[in-house]
C-alpha cells in the first residue's frame, strides 16, 4: 500500500513540471530591463529634465498605413485657424446666422400675428413705466457749537421707463425758531446716457429766500466704486450762474447697519450779495450718517454735519454778524416707496 502511494505522488510531481519544461523561453533576453523615464512620469522637476522635442513619437508613426486619402475632409473647410494673421475674431458672426427670416415664428404664425406679441414682450422687459419716491434726508440739526437748531429736507421722485423719465426734486432748510431760510423745487426731464448715468435738464423754482427761477442741466448716477453723485448747473432769470456737486457712499457694516459719508459743494460764477454768496467755492458740507434699516424702505439715522462758508461768502457772513462755520448733530429718517 505504501509503495502505491509513493508511485502516485511521483507521477503527480512529474506531470506538474512537464508543462513548464515544454514552454518556449527563447524570446526571453538576458539583457537588463530598460531604464525608467522619471521625467515622463513627473518624478523630477522640469529644470532637471532635457528639453522635450515636439516631434518625439511623431516620426515613429506609420502614416503609410493610414488611409488619409480616403477620409472626407470637406466638413472641415469652414473651420478657421484663429491664430493666423487676418483670421476672423472669436466673436465674429458667421454668415449663416443671417440666413432665413429675422423671426422664425413669422414663418409659422405670420408677421402680423407676432408683431403685437413682440411689442408686449419688449414693454414688459424694459419698456414698463414705473415710479418711486425717495426721501433722502428728513432731519433735525442740533447745533453743537451754540448756534441755531434747524431742519433739512431733501427728496426726489421719478416716473417713467428705463431711458426716459420725469424727475421731481425738492430740498430746503430752516430754523426751528425762525422762518424758512431756503427752498427749491426742480422739474426735470431725465434721459439715460449710459448704464449708470442720466442726463437731466429742466427748470428750478426757489420760493425762498427770494422768488427766483433757473434753468437746470446736470447729471446723476452711480460712479465707479459705487459712489452716488449728482451735479448740476443753474442759470437764474437774473443771469446768475451757480453749480452744486453732491456725492455719497453707502458702506454696509451689516445687512441693516450702514455708514454713509456725504459731501456737498456749492459754487458761484459771480457775487450774489442779496443771497450772501461770493464768487468761487461758496459753501462746503461734509458729513457722515449711520442708519439702521428697520425695513429696506424705512431707516432712521444719526450723524454729524459740518458746514463752512468759504472765500467771499465767509466774509459776507462775518460782516452780517453770522458765524460762517458750524457743527451739527443730526437725527433723521430716510425712506422710499
C-alpha positions, 0 to 999 in steps of 0.5 A: 500500500505504501509503495502505491502511494509513493508511485502516485505522488511521483507521477503527480510531481512529474506531470506538474513540471512537464508543462513548464519544461515544454514552454518556449523561453527563447524570446526571453533576453538576458539583457537588463530591463530598460531604464525608467523615464522619471521625467515622463512620469513627473518624478523630477522637476522640469529644470532637471529634465532635457528639453522635450522635442515636439516631434518625439513619437511623431516620426515613429508613426506609420502614416503609410498605413493610414488611409488619409486619402480616403477620409472626407475632409470637406466638413472641415473647410469652414473651420478657421485657424484663429491664430493666423494673421487676418483670421476672423475674431472669436466673436465674429458672426458667421454668415449663416446666422443671417440666413432665413427670416429675422423671426422664425415664428413669422414663418409659422404664425405670420408677421402680423400675428407676432408683431403685437406679441413682440411689442408686449414682450419688449414693454414688459422687459424694459419698456414698463413705466414705473415710479418711486419716491425717495426721501433722502434726508428728513432731519433735525440739526442740533447745533453743537457749537451754540448756534441755531437748531434747524431742519433739512429736507431733501427728496426726489421722485421719478416716473417713467421707463428705463431711458426716459423719465420725469424727475421731481426734486425738492430740498430746503432748510430752516430754523426751528425758531425762525422762518424758512431760510431756503427752498427749491423745487426742480422739474426735470426731464431725465434721459439715460446716457449710459448704464449708470448715468442720466442726463437731466435738464429742466427748470428750478423754482426757489420760493425762498429766500427770494422768488427766483427761477433757473434753468437746470442741466446736470447729471446723476448716477452711480460712479465707479466704486459705487459712489452716488453723485449728482451735479448740476448747473443753474442759470437764474432769470437774473443771469446768475450762474451757480453749480452744486456737486453732491456725492455719497457712499453707502458702506454696509457694516451689516445687512441693516447697519450702514455708514454713509459719508456725504459731501456737498459743494456749492459754487458761484460764477459771480457775487450774489450779495442779496443771497450772501454768496461770493464768487468761487467755492461758496459753501462746503458740507461734509458729513457722515450718517449711520442708519439702521434699516428697520425695513429696506424702505424705512431707516432712521439715522444719526450723524454729524454735519459740518458746514463752512462758508468759504472765500467771499461768502465767509466774509459776507457772513462775518460782516452780517454778524453770522458765524460762517462755520458750524457743527451739527448733530443730526437725527433723521429718517430716510425712506422710499416707496 
